[in-house]
């Protein structure tokens, strides 16, 4: 199986036999073959045993409404390690299925979020996900996928956000980089059945980064200095933040990212004295837990 990247508007995702919406792109799994050499002659390489390893699959998807994909992501964040089966279906411009890449025994290994930028009101809320599967096969493709690609509401825009829980005004925040998520499965790169014994997985959350406009810097610096004045940071000083993704009218929350146990890890400032680029501030937080819900 080649590692060519599929990029098309007519990509549909299925999870456990249910439609999980459309994908912006999909990277099929690569195949690696390692030959156990039994000698120095070339024919030994052919006759010897081999070790087969499947690479990760990857996809980009717009989150717009609840469904199987959001459920899969939510299970990952809650620590549910149940394995997933599904398929990626590639259709032509008439929505007729041309290729079906089935996978089974799959576990998510990474989840990345779009940068939320208040100055970019038209960027879709597109997530990137990666997963490893125990088995990947090209299955027979047939039928029309148009119904599986049509959603009931428009895509959420990444620039339409609101953040609550900060000790200073949430309206000060102009840009949010949400924590990247990775899942490490010990022994997942070995041959044979990847999940024999169901090894314990380790979920890692990256840092949360908030950018604040320079004109609001005094309030941010004052809070940081008060927080670190005694040279310690207690758990009860951690913040519980909530990021709401809003509709076009900036009133109704369509999705919520709940960030618990946010501990300050740094304050960075831009270069002073540049009229073309006023110096903003950037706050970095370690995050204890993250939850995603769509309404």
C-alpha positions in Angstrom: 0.0 0.0 0.0 1.5 3.3 -1.1 1.8 6.3 1.2 0.1 8.6 -1.2 -2.0 11.4 0.4 -5.7 11.5 -0.5 -7.0 15.0 -0.7 -10.6 15.5 -1.9 -13.9 16.9 -0.8 -15.6 13.6 -1.3 -14.1 11.7 1.6 -16.4 10.0 4.0 -15.6 8.4 7.4 -17.4 5.4 8.9 -17.0 4.3 12.5 -18.5 1.0 13.6 -20.7 0.9 10.5 -22.1 4.4 11.1 -21.6 7.5 9.1 -19.1 9.8 10.9 -19.2 12.7 8.4 -16.8 14.0 5.8 -13.0 14.4 5.9 -10.9 17.2 4.4 -8.0 14.8 3.8 -6.7 11.3 4.7 -3.3 9.7 4.8 -3.6 5.9 4.3 -1.4 3.7 6.5 2.1 2.9 5.2 3.4 -0.7 5.2 7.0 -1.5 6.3 8.5 -5.0 5.6 11.7 -6.0 7.4 13.3 -9.2 6.1 15.0 -11.5 8.6 18.1 -12.4 6.7 19.3 -16.0 7.0 22.6 -15.6 5.3 24.5 -13.4 2.9 23.2 -14.7 -0.5 20.4 -12.7 -2.0 18.0 -15.7 -2.1 18.0 -15.9 1.7 16.4 -12.5 1.8 13.5 -13.8 -0.2 13.1 -17.1 1.7 13.6 -15.8 5.2 10.8 -14.6 7.4 9.5 -11.1 7.4 8.2 -8.6 10.0 5.3 -6.5 8.8 4.5 -3.1 10.5 1.6 -0.8 9.7 2.1 2.9 10.0 -0.4 5.5 11.3 -3.4 6.6 9.4 -4.2 10.4 9.6 -7.1 12.6 8.7 -8.4 16.1 9.0 -12.0 16.8 9.8 -14.2 19.7 10.5 -16.2 19.4 13.7 -19.7 20.7 13.3 -22.1 18.5 15.2 -22.3 15.6 17.6 -21.8 12.1 16.1 -19.5 9.0 16.1 -16.3 11.0 15.4 -16.9 13.3 18.4 -17.8 10.3 20.5 -14.5 8.6 19.5 -12.5 11.7 20.5 -14.4 12.1 23.7 -13.7 8.5 24.7 -10.0 9.1 24.2 -10.1 12.2 26.4 -12.0 10.3 29.1 -9.5 7.5 29.2 -11.6 4.9 27.4 -9.2 2.7 25.5 -11.8 0.6 23.6 -10.6 -0.2 20.1 -12.4 1.1 17.0 -13.3 -0.2 13.6 -14.2 1.8 10.6 -13.4 2.9 7.1 -12.5 5.8 4.9 -14.5 6.0 1.6 -13.2 7.9 -1.3 -15.8 9.0 -3.9 -15.7 10.7 -7.3 -17.2 14.1 -8.0 -20.6 12.4 -8.5 -20.3 10.9 -5.0 -20.0 7.4 -6.3 -17.7 5.3 -4.0 -14.4 4.5 -5.7 -12.2 3.1 -2.8 -12.9 1.9 0.7 -10.1 1.6 3.2 -11.3 -0.5 6.1 -9.5 -0.6 9.4 -10.0 -2.6 12.7 -8.5 -2.7 16.1 -7.7 1.0 15.9 -6.7 3.4 18.6 -6.1 7.1 18.4 -2.5 8.3 18.9 -2.8 12.0 18.4 -5.3 14.9 18.2 -4.4 18.4 17.1 -6.6 21.5 17.2 -6.7 24.6 14.9 -5.3 27.8 16.3 -8.2 30.0 17.5 -7.6 33.5 16.2 -10.1 36.2 16.7 -8.7 38.1 13.7 -9.4 35.1 11.4 -13.2 34.8 11.3 -13.5 32.4 8.3 -11.1 29.6 9.2 -13.0 26.3 9.9 -12.6 24.4 13.2 -10.6 21.6 11.7 -9.0 18.9 13.9 -6.2 16.6 12.9 -6.2 13.1 14.2 -3.9 10.1 13.9 -4.6 6.4 14.7 -2.9 3.0 14.5 -4.8 0.0 13.4 -4.2 -3.7 13.9 -5.5 -4.4 10.4 -6.0 -2.2 7.3 -7.6 -3.5 4.0 -9.0 -2.2 0.8 -12.5 -3.4 0.7 -15.0 -3.4 -2.2 -16.5 0.1 -2.7 -20.0 0.7 -4.0 -23.0 3.0 -3.6 -23.4 6.8 -3.3 -21.9 8.6 -0.3 -23.6 12.0 -0.7 -25.9 11.5 2.3 -22.9 10.6 4.4 -21.1 13.9 3.5 -24.0 16.3 4.2 -24.2 17.8 7.6 -27.2 19.5 9.3 -25.4 22.7 10.2 -22.5 24.8 9.0 -18.9 24.2 10.1 -17.8 26.0 13.3 -15.5 28.9 12.7 -12.2 28.8 14.6 -12.2 32.6 15.2 -15.6 32.7 16.9 -14.6 31.8 20.5 -15.2 32.9 24.1 -13.0 32.0 27.1 -14.2 32.0 30.7 -12.4 31.3 34.0 -9.5 33.7 33.7 -8.8 36.1 36.7 -8.7 39.0 34.1 -11.1 39.6 31.3 -11.5 36.8 28.8 -12.1 39.4 26.1 -8.4 40.3 26.4 -7.5 37.0 24.7 -7.0 37.3 21.0 -5.5 33.9 20.2 -5.6 30.4 21.7 -3.4 27.4 21.0 -5.2 24.5 22.6 -3.1 21.6 24.0 -2.0 19.0 21.5 -2.9 15.5 22.6 -0.8 12.3 22.2 -1.5 8.7 23.2 1.5 6.4 23.7 0.7 2.7 23.4 3.7 0.6 24.7 4.7 -2.0 22.2 2.4 -0.6 19.5 5.3 -0.8 16.9 5.8 -4.5 17.3 4.7 -7.0 14.8 1.7 -9.4 15.2 -1.3 -8.4 17.2 -0.6 -5.0 18.6 -2.9 -5.1 21.5 -2.3 -8.5 23.0 -2.7 -8.0 26.7 -4.3 -4.6 26.2 -1.2 -2.6 27.3 -1.9 0.5 29.3 -1.8 3.7 27.3 -0.4 7.0 28.4 -2.3 10.2 27.5 -0.2 13.3 27.3 -1.6 16.9 27.1 0.6 19.6 25.6 0.6 23.2 26.8 -2.2 25.7 26.5 -1.1 29.1 25.1 -3.1 32.3 25.3 -2.1 35.5 23.6 -3.3 38.8 25.0 -3.3 42.2 23.2 -0.6 44.6 24.4 -3.1 47.2 25.6 -4.4 44.8 28.3 -0.9 43.8 29.4 -1.0 45.6 32.8 -3.8 43.4 34.1 -2.1 40.2 33.0 1.3 41.1 34.4 -0.3 42.1 37.7 -2.0 38.8 38.1 1.1 36.8 37.2 3.3 38.7 39.7 0.7 38.2 42.5 0.5 34.5 41.7 4.3 33.9 41.9 5.1 36.4 44.7 5.6 33.7 47.3 7.7 31.5 45.1 5.2 28.6 45.1 2.2 27.4 43.0 -0.5 25.4 44.8 -3.0 23.1 43.1 -5.8 25.3 44.4 -4.4 28.1 42.4 -4.9 26.2 39.1 -7.5 27.6 36.8 -10.6 25.9 35.4 -11.0 27.4 31.9 -13.8 26.9 29.4 -13.5 27.7 25.7 -16.8 28.0 23.9 -17.0 27.9 20.1 -19.8 30.2 19.1 -22.2 30.6 16.2 -21.9 33.4 13.6 -23.9 35.7 15.9 -21.4 35.1 18.7 -24.2 34.1 21.0 -24.8 30.4 21.0 -22.2 27.9 22.1 -21.8 25.1 19.5 -18.9 23.3 21.1 -17.1 23.6 24.5 -13.5 22.7 25.3 -13.3 22.3 29.1 -9.7 22.7 30.5 -9.2 21.7 34.1 -6.1 22.0 36.4 -4.5 24.8 34.3 -1.2 25.7 36.0 0.8 28.7 34.9 4.1 27.7 33.2 5.2 31.0 31.7 4.7 34.6 30.6 6.4 35.8 27.4 6.3 39.3 26.0 7.0 40.6 22.5 9.8 43.0 21.6 9.2 46.6 22.9 9.7 49.7 20.8 8.4 48.4 17.5 5.5 50.6 16.1 4.7 48.1 13.4 4.1 45.2 15.9 2.9 46.3 19.3 4.3 43.9 22.0 1.6 41.4 23.1 1.8 38.9 25.9 1.6 35.1 25.8 0.6 32.9 28.7 1.5 29.2 28.9 -0.3 26.7 31.0 0.1 23.0 31.8 -3.3 21.3 31.6 -4.5 18.5 33.9 -7.6 17.3 31.9 -9.5 18.2 28.8 -13.1 17.5 27.8 -14.8 18.2 24.5 -18.6 18.5 24.0 -20.7 19.5 21.0 -24.3 20.7 21.4 
